[in-house]
Amino acid sequence: MGQFNEYMERFNFSPLEKAFREKGRVRRYKKGEYFIHKGDRHVYIGFILSGTFRYTCTDNEGNEHVVAYNFENEPLGNYSVFQKKETAILDVQAVTNSTVYLLSYSEVNDYYNSNSEAQLQGRILGEELLYVAWNTIISAYKDSPEERYKKLLARCPNLPNLITLKELASYIMVTPETLSRIRKKILLEKP
């Protein structure tokens, strides 16, 4: 599919994945089931064995916005909120039937405290998530919706087959009608 979350390609997180596979509890989520609701205590972090999850927030007018996705072989959850033992600030919901390894706060941090390589994994994961968040914010101001869409497709060409047009439009912060026009324009530009 290509890597939606590019940080997974920039660093080898296989030791962290191994910790989830060895110590984690397997949980299966049905399509539409929530990993966590906004306001709930974030007691587990996950690693996705299979499936897709979306992160959404609701604005003051009640409109839901897609702000992130996680796919197979990626961590799952709001990492900074989890590490600070705060309540969730987003809803995280299964887009497809999914299987996830879960670790508690103490299990994750016992792993990080086990050796220097584990500490490095935790530090790099935190740094990469911050990097992604900042780049997403900057792109929202700097890039046009068409540029955001093209960059997304360059990273993840199969994404339109995995999520709805409405969700994809929400993620790049346009209406579905605007995204349809962008897609049509791109098709007409192709030789």
C-alpha positions in Angstrom: 0.0 0.0 0.0 2.8 2.4 0.7 3.5 3.9 4.1 0.8 6.3 5.2 2.7 7.2 8.4 6.2 7.8 7.0 7.9 7.6 10.4 7.6 3.8 10.2 10.0 3.9 7.3 12.6 6.2 8.9 13.4 4.0 11.9 13.4 0.3 12.7 10.7 -0.2 15.3 10.9 -4.0 15.1 12.2 -4.3 18.8 9.1 -2.4 20.0 6.9 -4.5 17.7 8.5 -7.6 19.2 7.7 -6.4 22.7 4.0 -6.0 21.7 3.9 -9.4 20.1 5.5 -11.1 23.1 3.8 -9.3 26.0 0.7 -7.8 24.5 -2.8 -9.1 24.8 -4.6 -9.7 21.5 -7.9 -7.8 21.1 -10.1 -7.9 18.0 -12.1 -4.9 17.0 -15.1 -5.0 14.7 -15.5 -2.3 12.0 -17.0 0.7 13.7 -15.9 -0.3 17.2 -13.9 2.2 19.3 -10.4 1.7 20.6 -11.0 4.7 22.8 -13.5 7.5 23.1 -12.7 11.2 23.7 -12.7 11.7 27.5 -11.9 8.1 28.4 -8.7 7.3 30.3 -6.1 6.1 27.9 -4.9 3.0 29.7 -3.6 0.9 26.7 -1.5 1.6 23.7 -1.7 -0.8 20.8 0.2 -2.2 17.9 -2.0 -3.1 14.8 -1.5 -6.7 13.6 -4.2 -6.2 10.9 -6.7 -3.5 10.1 -7.2 0.3 10.0 -8.1 2.9 12.6 -9.2 6.5 12.2 -8.7 9.4 14.7 -11.5 11.9 14.8 -12.4 15.1 16.7 -15.6 16.9 16.8 -15.7 20.7 16.5 -17.9 23.0 18.5 -20.7 22.8 15.9 -20.8 19.0 16.1 -18.9 18.3 12.9 -16.6 15.3 12.9 -13.1 15.7 11.4 -10.6 12.9 10.5 -7.2 13.9 11.8 -5.1 10.8 11.4 -5.1 7.1 10.5 -3.1 4.1 11.6 -2.7 0.9 9.6 -1.2 -2.6 9.9 2.2 -2.8 11.6 1.8 0.6 13.2 1.4 1.8 16.8 -2.2 2.7 17.8 -3.3 5.4 20.3 -2.5 8.9 21.3 1.0 8.3 22.5 1.6 11.6 24.4 -1.8 11.4 26.2 -1.1 7.8 27.1 2.4 8.6 28.5 1.0 11.5 30.5 -1.9 9.3 31.9 -4.4 11.8 30.6 -7.8 11.3 29.1 -8.2 10.8 25.4 -8.6 14.0 23.3 -9.7 12.1 20.1 -12.0 9.2 19.3 -10.1 6.3 17.8 -12.3 3.9 15.8 -11.8 0.8 13.7 -12.4 1.4 10.0 -12.1 -2.3 9.3 -12.2 -5.5 11.3 -8.9 -5.3 13.1 -6.6 -7.2 15.4 -4.4 -5.3 17.9 -1.8 -6.2 20.5 -2.4 -4.1 23.7 0.1 -3.1 26.4 -0.7 -1.1 29.5 1.2 2.0 30.7 3.4 -0.1 33.1 4.1 -2.7 30.5 5.3 -0.2 27.9 7.4 1.7 30.4 8.8 -1.5 31.9 9.9 -2.3 28.3 11.5 1.1 27.9 13.3 0.8 31.2 14.7 -2.7 30.3 17.7 -1.6 28.3 19.2 1.3 26.3 17.8 0.0 22.9 14.3 0.0 24.4 14.8 3.5 25.7 15.9 4.6 22.2 12.8 3.1 20.7 10.6 5.1 23.0 12.5 8.3 22.5 12.5 8.0 18.7 8.8 7.1 18.6 8.0 10.2 20.6 10.2 12.3 18.3 8.8 10.9 15.1 5.2 11.5 16.3 6.0 15.1 17.1 7.7 15.5 13.7 4.6 14.1 11.9 2.3 16.4 14.0 4.3 19.5 13.1 4.6 18.7 9.5 0.8 18.1 9.3 0.1 21.5 10.9 2.6 23.2 8.6 1.2 21.5 5.5 -2.3 22.7 6.4 -1.0 26.3 6.2 1.5 26.0 3.4 0.1 23.5 0.9 -3.1 23.8 -1.2 -5.7 21.0 -0.8 -4.5 19.7 -4.2 -0.9 19.5 -3.0 -1.9 17.8 0.2 -3.9 15.2 -1.8 -1.1 14.6 -4.2 1.5 14.2 -1.4 -0.9 11.8 0.4 -1.3 9.7 -2.8 2.4 9.7 -3.4 2.9 8.1 0.0 -0.1 5.9 -0.1 -1.5 5.3 -3.6 -4.1 2.7 -2.5 -5.6 4.9 0.2 -8.7 5.9 -1.8 -9.6 2.2 -1.9 -9.4 1.9 1.8 -11.4 4.9 3.1 -14.4 6.8 1.9 -14.2 10.0 -0.2 -15.9 11.8 2.7 -13.2 10.7 5.1 -10.4 11.5 2.7 -11.8 15.0 2.2 -12.0 15.5 5.9 -8.4 14.4 6.3 -7.1 16.9 3.8 -9.6 19.6 5.2 -11.9 20.1 2.2 -15.5 19.2 1.4 -16.1 16.0 -0.6 -17.2 18.1 -3.5 -13.9 20.0 -3.5 -12.0 16.7 -3.4 -14.1 15.4 -6.3 -13.1 18.5 -8.4 -9.4 18.0 -7.4 -9.5 14.3 -8.4 -11.2 15.2 -11.7 -8.6 17.9 -12.4 -5.7 15.4 -11.7 -7.3 12.8 -14.0 -7.6 15.4 -16.8 -3.9 16.4 -16.4 -2.7 12.9 -17.0 -1.2 12.2 -20.4 
